[in-house]
Amino acid sequence: MNISVELTLSPLQNEFEEPIINFIKKLRASGLTVLENPLSTQVYGNYDEVMQLLQTEIKNVFEYIDNGLIFIKIVKSDRSDYEPNF
């Protein structure tokens, strides 16, 4: 089963760029489809692979930052090829 996940990482500290950049680089290195925009990062792929990656990398980034939160949306389908038709 394929899923699409949208993530927004918000470190609640002054030094926030480096943790976000490192988090995104780890997602990119996974081999899964990763797309970014100024407000969020999307990860697409097999449910088990995506969730294993997120479990590992969210734990890593939370150990790296003092305070923060992450917003996650999960859709049960691969929406990586979505194109607006309007």
Secondary structure, DSSP 8 states (H G I E B T S, - for coil): -EEEEEEEEEE-SS--HHHHHHHHHHHHTTSSEEEE-SS-EEEEEEHHHHHHHHHHHHHHHHHHSSSEEEEEEEESS--TT-----
